[in-house]
Amino acid sequence: MVAATPNPLHLVGDEDSSKRRQILDGARKVFMDLGFDGASMGEIARSAGVSKGTLYVYFADKSRLFEAIVEQETLEQGKADFNFDPARDVPTTLMEFGQAYIQLLCRPGGGSATRTVMAIAERMPEVGRRFYNNVVALTIARLAGYLEARTKLGDLEIEDCQLAATQFMQLCQASLFMPFLFQAAPAPSAERIARVVGSATRMFLAAYRVKAA
């Protein structure tokens, strides 16, 4: 007697996940092109290549769909592999982090995601808070932890590491992120990013590095 083939239930989950990703990819394009208010479930269904009925199986309304996209963006940015090993020297760590951070912010779609969240944050504050806490504040906290470790080792003299981390990240954005965010300029080149981050690193160290006796 031949044993019955087990029902491959995991395939259902895989297909479900694949369909959900398909919908999210289509919805992201519509939201980025038309904004939250301009997007409709019908337009999203067409962009995703599914029926409206299928779309509503996965997401009850446009708000739930948008929240799922923000959550996906949050997870993607949260995976950024910044090297904050306390054993690494400060100039190298700041330069490498700053360049990776700006490249992440200014990647294709990155500015559009931020613009869309900003546009809807007043109406859906929980979405804005979640994006800020899980993306921006998390990165600040990781950098602050590194700065605190180097302060204890005597390389830096910082009273408020959270403030110092925020200052460095803002310095790195100078002349790069805002023009990109408002579509006044294309994504900056790697060379341009390196120049700006190099300047930010020098300014930061001039303020916080322990002066030689």
Secondary structure as UniProt FT lines:
FT   HELIX           9..38
FT   HELIX           41..48
FT   HELIX           52..58
FT   HELIX           62..78
FT   TURN            86..87
FT   HELIX           90..105
FT   TURN            108..109
FT   HELIX           110..120
FT   TURN            121..123
FT   HELIX           125..131
FT   HELIX           132..136
FT   HELIX           137..152
FT   TURN            153..154
FT   HELIX           161..173
FT   TURN            174..176
FT   HELIX           177..181
FT   TURN            182..183
FT   HELIX           190..208
//
